[in-house]
């Protein structure tokens, strides 16, 4: 009994010590969690003061933030910028170096430090920091800023060839040059040598792109063309900018919707006229000019053409559409929407006038320039027109054009409804084919491995629609349905009613 009494107090003492240690650990965890929160609060407050121009309060907040978070890079970097603005260069440099020490691989911090050094007329040190920034993040969103400052430091050191190369890179990777170069009429002085004319350099880069446009990928031509054109506009030569975009289309052999949009933007900025399908849209004489940026909606061309056809002017619309189509081939302002609507206007007028070959050519043009939903809707319209003319082959061709959009429909019930309508059109187009010929034909339109549920639904409904013609159609429909249910679980109201 005595031994137990001796042990018991020691056990209580050990519990108290464990409790104290646990409390201490919890306190340390609490402080470790709170300190960063307090530091972040001071940093956010300092940023607000800095934005409002209250620099003294901002510096105080940044100092407090560093006390709570001594390893946080944001506070010294922001404080360094304020000291640099106040020309307290020694303090600014110390804080820039502290930020770089905490984040040595942060390219933006090195760029800010390089700007500071360049303003102090220390181009060699600034060049080193710029080179490091480009090495650390060569494809940064700030690549244009990095390259421009690097080029400027090279020019100040008298390295003209290297500076030309870096300024050329700046033009190619950025849609704008730093505005500080405008002070000397876009001419950059070079130590001991002739200045660099940025306009001449931009023209040289434009010519270089045209020489290799046919070898570049489409997105490379788009990016380079956009940047060079915008820089030329910034340099006061929008005429050269537009000329470059026109030449780029010819050199690359490709129309780019993004560059067409830029062309319109440039023309709108200059207040120039755009040519278009004026007569088709009912806005004037054939090819009449329409002021850039006006309220004309190019996507209403087909609708307005339809109204004029209903009013009995089909022949005029047809002639206007043909002449506008010929001019549009040389007009950079035409994007995909404009082409689609022009072809649809031609289709509507050709149908109204009974020009069979012409409406088929126009129909293919509409389908080529349409998105999935519009392609599907128009293909149905075309198929019905061909059936009305008694041409089953052309109707089947139109049905096949509409199948691709089925898989991209969001609502299953819409997909089923569309598949059923297409199937009925296809069955009417196939006429009195034998069971074997019919199955071969519709399976050729919608092979099992050519798409998702939409095409399979079309095939199922084609077979169901002819189920009364023999048991082979019904059994094939059931087999296709089971295959579809295994591959893509699908609960469609009509399918389950029919099967």
Rosetta blueprint (number, residue, H / E / L):
1 X L
2 X H
3 X H
4 X H
5 X H
6 X H
7 X H
8 X H
9 X H
10 X H
11 X H
12 X H
13 X H
14 X H
15 X H
16 X H
17 X H
18 X H
19 X H
20 X H
21 X H
22 X H
23 X H
24 X H
25 X H
26 X H
27 X H
28 X H
29 X H
30 X H
31 X H
32 X H
33 X H
34 X H
35 X H
36 X H
37 X H
38 X H
39 X H
40 X H
41 X H
42 X H
43 X H
44 X H
45 X H
46 X H
47 X H
48 X H
49 X H
50 X H
51 X H
52 X L
53 X L
54 X L
55 X H
56 X H
57 X H
58 X H
59 X H
60 X H
61 X H
62 X H
63 X H
64 X H
65 X H
66 X H
67 X H
68 X H
69 X L
70 X L
71 X L
72 X L
73 X H
74 X H
75 X H
76 X H
77 X H
78 X H
79 X H
80 X H
81 X H
82 X H
83 X H
84 X H
85 X H
86 X L
87 X L
88 X L
89 X H
90 X H
91 X H
92 X H
93 X H
94 X H
95 X H
96 X H
97 X H
98 X H
99 X H
100 X H
101 X H
102 X H
103 X L
104 X L
105 X L
106 X L
107 X H
108 X H
109 X H
110 X H
111 X H
112 X H
113 X H
114 X H
115 X H
116 X H
117 X H
118 X H
119 X H
120 X L
121 X L
122 X L
123 X H
124 X H
125 X H
126 X H
127 X H
128 X H
129 X H
130 X H
131 X H
132 X H
133 X H
134 X H
135 X H
136 X H
137 X L
138 X L
139 X L
140 X L
141 X L
142 X L
143 X H
144 X H
145 X H
146 X H
147 X H
148 X H
149 X H
150 X H
151 X H
152 X H
153 X H
154 X H
155 X H
156 X H
157 X L
158 X L
159 X L
160 X H
161 X H
162 X H
163 X H
164 X H
165 X H
166 X H
167 X H
168 X H
169 X H
170 X H
171 X H
172 X H
173 X H
174 X L
175 X L
176 X L
177 X L
178 X L
179 X H
180 X H
181 X H
182 X H
183 X H
184 X H
185 X L
186 X L
187 X E
188 X E
189 X E
190 X E
191 X L
192 X L
193 X E
194 X E
195 X E
196 X E
197 X E
198 X H
199 X H
200 X H
201 X H
202 X H
203 X H
204 X H
205 X H
206 X H
207 X H
208 X H
209 X H
210 X H
211 X H
212 X H
213 X L
214 X L
215 X L
216 X L
217 X L
218 X H
219 X H
220 X H
221 X H
222 X H
223 X H
224 X H
225 X H
226 X H
227 X H
228 X H
229 X H
230 X H
231 X H
232 X H
233 X H
234 X H
235 X L
236 X L
237 X L
238 X H
239 X H
240 X H
241 X H
242 X H
243 X H
244 X H
245 X H
246 X H
247 X H
248 X H
249 X H
250 X H
251 X H
252 X H
253 X L
254 X L
255 X L
256 X L
257 X H
258 X H
259 X H
260 X H
261 X H
262 X H
263 X H
264 X H
265 X H
266 X H
267 X H
268 X H
269 X H
270 X H
271 X L
272 X L
273 X E
274 X E
275 X E
276 X L
277 X L
278 X L
279 X L
280 X L
281 X L
282 X L
283 X L
284 X L
285 X L
286 X L
287 X L
288 X L
289 X E
290 X E
291 X E
292 X L
293 X L
294 X L
295 X L
296 X L
297 X L
298 X H
299 X H
300 X H
301 X H
302 X H
303 X H
304 X H
305 X H
306 X H
307 X H
308 X H
309 X H
310 X H
311 X L
312 X L
313 X L
314 X H
315 X H
316 X H
317 X H
318 X H
319 X H
320 X H
321 X H
322 X H
323 X H
324 X H
325 X H
326 X H
327 X H
328 X H
329 X L
330 X L
331 X L
332 X L
333 X L
334 X L
335 X L
336 X H
337 X H
338 X H
339 X H
340 X H
341 X H
342 X H
343 X H
344 X H
345 X H
346 X H
347 X H
348 X H
349 X H
350 X H
351 X H
352 X H
353 X H
354 X L
355 X L
356 X H
357 X H
358 X H
359 X H
360 X H
361 X H
362 X H
363 X H
364 X H
365 X H
366 X H
367 X H
368 X H
369 X L
370 X L
371 X L
372 X H
373 X H
374 X H
375 X H
376 X H
377 X H
378 X H
379 X H
380 X H
381 X H
382 X H
383 X H
384 X H
385 X H
386 X H
387 X H
388 X H
389 X L
390 X L
391 X L
392 X H
393 X H
394 X H
395 X H
396 X H
397 X H
398 X H
399 X H
400 X H
401 X H
402 X H
403 X H
404 X L
405 X L
406 X H
407 X H
408 X H
409 X L
410 X L
411 X L
412 X H
413 X H
414 X H
415 X H
416 X H
417 X H
418 X H
419 X H
420 X H
421 X H
422 X H
423 X H
424 X H
425 X H
426 X H
427 X H
428 X H
429 X H
430 X H
431 X L
432 X L
433 X L
434 X L
435 X H
436 X H
437 X H
438 X H
439 X H
440 X H
441 X H
442 X H
443 X H
444 X H
445 X H
446 X L
447 X L
448 X L
449 X L
450 X L
451 X L
452 X L
453 X H
454 X H
455 X H
456 X H
457 X H
458 X H
459 X H
460 X H
461 X H
462 X H
463 X H
464 X H
465 X H
466 X L
467 X H
468 X H
469 X H
470 X L
471 X H
472 X H
473 X H
474 X H
475 X H
476 X H
477 X H
478 X H
479 X H
480 X H
481 X H
482 X H
483 X H
484 X H
485 X H
486 X H
487 X H
488 X L
489 X L
490 X L
491 X L
492 X L
493 X H
494 X H
495 X H
496 X H
497 X H
498 X H
499 X L
